[in-house]
Amino acid sequence: MRAVLCSTFGGPEELHIGEIEEPKPADDEILIDVHAASVSFMDYLLVSGRYQMRPPTPFVPGTEGAGVVVAVGGKVTRFRPGDRVACGNWIGGFAERMVAKEWKSLRLPPDVDFEPAATVGHNYGTAHYALVEGAEAQRGETVFVTGAAGGVGLAAVDLARHLGLRVIAGVGSDDKAGLVRSYGACDVINYRREDLRARINSVTGGEGVDVCFDNIGGAVFEQMARLMKWGGRLMPIGFTSGQIPSIAMNLPLLKNYSIVGVFAGAWAEKFPERAARMNDTLMEWLADGKIRPHIDRVLPLDEVKQAMRAVADRTVQGRIVLKIR
């Protein structure tokens, strides 16, 4: 079968299309014909050798896909061949067929297309875990989302709006402001040209934010450590700036705020039943139009390098989806 192969951790330019053997599902896995797969910053980090884990090479990148079940393992009870599903795995999505754990897969409602379905698990799963499980965010609280026009960031803006939070969106260029406002942001801050501290104090009346959902790391995270509200939750989600921040621990001490790490994939591995329930909820909200994944563009599998480069250059708003079938 055709698949994208990463044979060395050299980034997008080293990827190539090849023929590999079809994967076989384990007892607790399903095998699907992949129709659509989303491209995330995590995928870019994996093929560049910059993620927390390094799969043995060669491997097929792709953490998330949607398609039709063609076979199930001996212990699988929730799915059967012919079911339309979305699923996730650490690798394997950029191929004509992929395997996924039963608990990391969910059945698609009839009216949900493969392309948006392929973007929900990682984006909205991360946002839901952070805001609901980690921050325990309450209606009316203020959340500041950095990298707000990217896949995970825009999902956080959308989900926060649905949860009744006041959303401040942080973006790196003015051309992204319209999109984040359309998804529910009340205020938008361009932290590349504006004084972040002054703007946060201005829009919060000097009180700071209850929750900071930070995708960027580096200097932005370090500044937000001084802009949290009493009892707030400062949440490192990722480090797209390439810099892992350090802060003085007297800052959370003085305002009794918490630093809550967000590694949604590890949480899902540790608590699979809770993760499965969350995914079912997200898919119901998608079918009901309560959340709205934004697809920047749909590209054929052969253009995976272009897709990865766009993700790396941060020119993507929402998600790029690869159309496999």
MOVENNOR-V641921 format. One record per residue. N is the residue number from 1. RES is the residue in one small letter. PSI is psi in whole degrees, 0 to 359 (NA if undefined). OMEGA is omega in radians with two decimals (none if undefined). Layout:
n;res;psi;omega
N;RES;PSI;OMEGA
N;RES;PSI;OMEGA
This chain:
n;res;psi;omega
1;m;156;3.14
2;r;142;3.13
3;a;156;2.97
4;v;134;-3.11
5;l;136;3.00
6;c;107;-3.09
7;s;343;3.10
8;t;151;-3.08
9;f;65;-3.10
10;g;11;3.13
11;g;188;-3.04
12;p;324;-3.04
13;e;340;-3.12
14;e;356;3.13
15;l;149;3.08
16;h;158;3.10
17;i;133;3.13
18;g;178;3.07
19;e;129;3.11
20;i;168;3.08
21;e;148;3.11
22;e;134;3.11
23;p;154;3.11
24;k;130;-3.12
25;p;138;3.00
26;a;178;-3.07
27;d;328;-3.08
28;d;24;-3.07
29;e;162;3.00
30;i;155;3.05
31;l;129;-3.12
32;i;148;2.84
33;d;115;-3.10
34;v;124;3.07
35;h;326;-3.12
36;a;145;3.10
37;a;136;-3.13
38;s;155;-3.10
39;v;119;-3.06
40;s;167;3.06
41;f;329;3.06
42;m;320;3.08
43;d;318;3.11
44;y;316;3.12
45;l;320;-3.14
46;l;312;-3.09
47;v;346;3.11
48;s;358;-3.13
49;g;25;-3.05
50;r;11;3.12
51;y;170;-3.11
52;q;336;3.13
53;m;152;3.10
54;r;108;3.11
55;p;151;3.02
56;p;138;3.12
57;t;153;-0.11
58;p;150;3.07
59;f;162;3.09
60;v;115;3.09
61;p;174;3.13
62;g;110;-3.05
63;t;351;-2.98
64;e;133;-3.14
65;g;173;3.08
66;a;144;-3.11
67;g;212;-3.03
68;v;132;3.13
69;v;132;3.09
70;v;342;3.11
71;a;155;3.13
72;v;152;3.07
73;g;167;-3.03
74;g;336;-3.11
75;k;5;-3.13
76;v;131;-3.12
77;t;341;-3.02
78;r;343;-3.03
79;f;158;3.05
80;r;162;3.13
81;p;138;-3.12
82;g;342;3.12
83;d;140;3.01
84;r;127;-3.02
85;v;161;2.84
86;a;148;-3.08
87;c;163;3.13
88;g;155;3.07
89;n;164;3.10
90;w;327;-3.13
91;i;172;2.96
92;g;353;-3.00
93;g;336;-3.08
94;f;62;-3.10
95;a;166;-3.14
96;e;333;3.06
97;r;146;3.11
98;m;160;3.05
99;v;154;3.09
100;a;151;3.07
101;k;146;3.12
102;e;318;-3.08
103;w;347;3.08
104;k;19;-3.11
105;s;151;3.13
106;l;145;-3.11
107;r;139;-3.13
108;l;135;2.96
109;p;154;-3.04
110;p;325;-3.03
111;d;4;-3.11
112;v;123;3.14
113;d;162;-3.11
114;f;322;-3.04
115;e;306;3.09
116;p;326;-3.13
117;a;327;-3.11
118;a;354;-3.10
119;t;356;-2.97
120;v;313;-2.96
121;g;306;-3.09
122;h;310;-3.08
123;n;298;-3.06
124;y;332;3.05
125;g;316;3.09
126;t;314;-3.12
127;a;316;-3.12
128;h;314;3.13
129;y;316;-3.11
130;a;308;-3.02
131;l;322;-3.05
132;v;309;-3.10
133;e;312;-3.03
134;g;305;-3.08
135;a;339;-3.03
136;e;47;-3.07
137;a;139;-3.10
138;q;145;3.12
139;r;133;3.13
140;g;346;3.10
141;e;161;-3.13
142;t;129;3.09
143;v;134;3.03
144;f;121;-3.11
145;v;120;3.07
146;t;158;-3.04
147;g;39;-2.90
148;a;345;3.14
149;a;354;3.10
150;g;181;-3.05
151;g;303;-3.13
152;v;319;-3.13
153;g;315;-3.13
154;l;325;3.05
155;a;321;3.11
156;a;319;3.08
157;v;312;-3.11
158;d;314;-3.10
159;l;320;3.12
160;a;319;3.07
161;r;315;-3.13
162;h;328;-3.12
163;l;358;3.09
164;g;24;3.10
165;l;155;2.99
166;r;124;-3.00
167;v;126;2.91
168;i;125;-3.08
169;a;131;3.04
170;g;128;-3.12
171;v;163;-3.12
172;g;356;3.10
173;s;149;-3.04
174;d;335;-3.09
175;d;352;3.13
176;k;352;-3.04
177;a;318;-3.11
178;g;319;-3.12
179;l;312;-3.08
180;v;327;3.06
181;r;320;-3.13
182;s;341;3.11
183;y;3;2.99
184;g;2;3.12
185;a;130;3.09
186;c;324;-3.14
187;d;149;3.13
188;v;133;3.13
189;i;125;3.03
190;n;100;-3.02
191;y;359;3.04
192;r;340;-3.13
193;r;351;-3.14
194;e;157;3.05
195;d;106;-3.02
196;l;316;-3.09
197;r;316;-3.13
198;a;318;-3.10
199;r;319;3.11
200;i;315;3.12
201;n;324;-3.13
202;s;312;-3.04
203;v;346;3.12
204;t;9;-3.12
205;g;28;3.12
206;g;1;-3.08
207;e;338;-3.04
208;g;184;-3.04
209;v;150;3.09
210;d;318;-3.09
211;v;132;2.99
212;c;117;3.14
213;f;95;-2.94
214;d;115;3.07
215;n;348;-2.89
216;i;314;-3.04
217;g;201;3.07
218;g;220;-3.04
219;a;328;-3.14
220;v;313;3.12
221;f;317;-3.10
222;e;323;3.07
223;q;319;-3.12
224;m;338;3.08
225;a;339;3.12
226;r;2;-3.03
227;l;22;3.13
228;m;148;3.07
229;k;158;3.05
230;w;128;3.13
231;g;15;-3.11
232;g;181;3.13
233;r;112;3.13
234;l;118;-2.92
235;m;108;3.00
236;p;120;3.14
237;i;318;-3.12
238;g;180;-3.04
239;f;63;-3.08
240;t;344;3.06
241;s;344;-3.08
242;g;0;-3.11
243;q;123;3.05
244;i;120;-3.00
245;p;161;2.98
246;s;141;3.12
247;i;155;3.05
248;a;128;-3.01
249;m;356;3.00
250;n;341;-3.12
251;l;307;3.05
252;p;330;3.12
253;l;315;-3.03
254;l;329;-3.11
255;k;10;3.12
256;n;34;3.08
257;y;162;-3.07
258;s;148;2.94
259;i;115;-3.02
260;v;109;3.13
261;g;146;-3.10
262;v;104;3.01
263;f;83;-2.99
264;a;324;-3.13
265;g;319;3.12
266;a;320;3.08
267;w;316;-3.13
268;a;323;3.09
269;e;323;-3.07
270;k;328;-3.10
271;f;68;-3.01
272;p;326;-3.12
273;e;319;3.09
274;r;320;3.12
275;a;320;3.13
276;a;319;3.10
277;r;320;3.10
278;m;315;-3.13
279;n;320;3.10
280;d;319;3.11
281;t;315;-3.13
282;l;321;3.14
283;m;325;3.06
284;e;317;3.12
285;w;324;3.09
286;l;313;-3.13
287;a;327;-3.12
288;d;358;-3.14
289;g;16;-3.14
290;k;336;2.98
291;i;152;-2.99
292;r;85;3.11
293;p;137;-3.13
294;h;122;3.12
295;i;116;-3.13
296;d;313;3.11
297;r;159;3.06
298;v;126;-3.10
299;l;154;3.04
300;p;161;-3.12
301;l;324;-3.11
302;d;343;-3.13
303;e;29;-3.11
304;v;325;3.13
305;k;316;3.11
306;q;317;3.14
307;a;315;-3.14
308;m;320;3.13
309;r;319;3.13
310;a;320;3.09
311;v;314;-3.12
312;a;325;-3.11
313;d;357;3.13
314;r;37;3.08
315;t;0;-3.09
316;v;133;3.01
317;q;116;-2.99
318;g;233;-3.07
319;r;147;2.86
320;i;138;3.11
321;v;134;3.03
322;l;129;3.08
323;k;113;-3.06
324;i;319;-3.11
325;r;NA;none
